[in-house]
Amino acid sequence: MDALSEANGTFALRLLKILCQDNPSRNVFYSPVSISSALAMVFLGAKGNTAAQMAQALSLNTEKDIHGSFQSLLAEMNKPGTQYLLRTANRLFGEKTCEFLSTFKESCLRFYHAELEQLSFAKAAEQSRKHINTWVSKKTKGKIQDLLPGNSIDAQTKLVLVNAIYFKGRWKEQFDKTYSSEMPFKISQVGEDFKNSASLMKK
């Protein structure tokens, strides 16, 4: 799993640079392992040049057991009995009229605990969209209710891959609220404090 951890780390930093390139000073909150595990499921069904490009983008070593490593990582992340609650959930939603390879469906279920549910995108696109959003809402304790916006699914949709993540935990050293109080805030004073701190650092 060390090779996968290194690959996920490289992928996370590359993705962070892309997300911040237009506005380097803004805050960014994302889950690299959610994105990489979801794309790894796509990689399961990829071949040839597409598979090679995906492996390069995800920094994966194709000589290693990639999917077995993801299986171990996801099991570790979702293990019970921790002091925090961290749950990831993957699911595939496929067009009812499409025939998906049984090996692909079995591998997604085995390695990523992702079941493929078939819906009628062609005849009931809006109903399918709402069904997927309901699944996501349930998996995130109602925190994400409208993942797929209106008109994001239509008759041309063949496969929707969804990854949901839910985390709830406490700080190791929680801030004592009794130390805080409302007081006037002056930007000029912050500037002076910063200058004094910088001066002390130089000395």
N, C-alpha and C positions, 0 to 999 in steps of 0.2 A: 504493500500500500504506500510505501515511501515514494515510489516513482509517480504515483497518482497525486500524492500531496504536493510534490514538486511541480507537476504539470498544472495542477489547479492554482498554485501560487503564481506561476508565470502567467497563466491565463487571466487571473484576477488583476494583476498589475497592468497588463496590456489593455484590458477592458476599462480599467479606471482611467488610464491616460486618454482613451477615446472619449469616455463620458465627460471628461473635464477639459477637453481641448478647446471648446468654445468659451468656457467660463471657468478658468482654473481656480478661482477663489470661492466658488459655490460649494455647499455641502452636498455629498453624494452618499446615498444609502442603497445598497444592493447586496444580493446574496450570490456570489460567484459560483458556489457549489450547486445552487439551484439551477443556474443557467447551464453550467457544464454538464450536470447529470441529465438535464432535459435534452441537450444537444447530443449527449452520448447515446440516448435512445434513438435519435435520428441516425447517428453514426452506425447503429446496429443494422439498419436497413440500407446503408449506402455501399456503393461499390465503385471500383475504378478511380477516376480522377476526382469525383466528388468525395469519396472516402479519404483520399490522400490529402485533399485540401482541408477537410474537416479535422483530420488528425493534426495537421500543421497549425490550424487556427487554435485548437484546444491544447497544443503542445504535448500531445499524447505519443507515447512510445508504443508503436503497434506490435513490437516484439513481446510486450508484457501482456498479462491477462487483465486488460482494461476493465472489462465488464465485471469480472470477479472482484476486482479492487473496489469498484463503485458499490458493489453489493455489500462488501465488508464495511465501507465507509458509511453507507446509509444505515446499516444495522447499528453501527456505533453511535451515530447521531440520534437515532430514534429509540435508543435503549431505555427501558423503564427504570424507575428507582433513583433518578437524579434529583438534585435540588432545584433544578430548573425544568421547564417544559419546552421541549424542542421537537417539533413534529414536521416531517416533510411528507408530501403526498404527490404522487405522479399518476396521471391517467391519460389514456388515449381515447379520443372520440372519433370514430370513422364513419364515413358515408355508408349507409345500409346496402347500397347496390354494389359496393366495391368488395372484392375478395382479397383479404390480407393473408399473407403466408402464415401458416400455423407456427412455423419456426420463429418468425418475428414476434408473434403474439406471445408465444411461450417464453422467449428470451426476455422480453419486456417485463413479463410477470415475475420471472425467476430473479433477474438481476436488479430490477428497479421497482418491484411491487406495483407495477403499472398494468392495470387491466384495460383491455380495449373494449369499449362500449360502442355499439353501432347505433347511429341515429339517422334520421332522414333529413339531411341537409337540403336535398333536392326539393322535397315537398313540404318541409316544415322547418325552414331555416331559423325563423324567429323563435319558435318553440324550442328548438335545439339550443340556441344561444342562451335562452333563459334557463334551460336545464343545466347547462355547463356552469353558468354563474351561480346557480343554487348549490351545485357540488362544491365549488370554490368557497362560497360563503360558509358552508358547513365545516369544511376542513380548516378554515381560518377563524373559527369561533365568531363569525359574523363581521370580522374586521374588513374583509374584502368582499364587497357585495356585487359590484358591477365590473368584473374584470374585462369582459368583452362588451364593448359599446354597441349601440344599435347599428345595424347594417354591416357588422364586421364578419358575419357569416352569410353566405348566399348559396345558390344552387351549384356554383363552381367549387365549393369547399369539399375537399376529400378527406382531410385528416386534421384534427386539432389536438395538439399535444399540450397538456396543462401541468404545470408544477406549482404547488402551493406550499408555503412554509409558514409555520406558526411558532413564535417564541415568546415565552413569558418567564422572567427570572427576576432576581433581586441583586442589587449591587453587593459586592463582597464587603465593602465598607460604606454603609449607607449614610448619607448626609443628614446631620441632626438639624431638623427644622427650627429648633429653638435658637440656633445661631443666626437666623436670618430675620430681618425686620425692614419695614418700609422706611426709606430715607431719601432725601433729595439727591438726584444723580446729575453730576456736571461733567460734561465731556472734557472740559479744560483741565479738571482735576485728574482725570485718567491720564491725560497727556503728560502732566507734571510727574505723576507717579511712575510712568513708563520711563521718562527721562532720568529720574532719580535711580531707578533700578538699573538702567543701562550704565549710568555713571559708576555705581557700586561694582558692577560686573567688570568694568575696565580697570578699576583699582585692584 
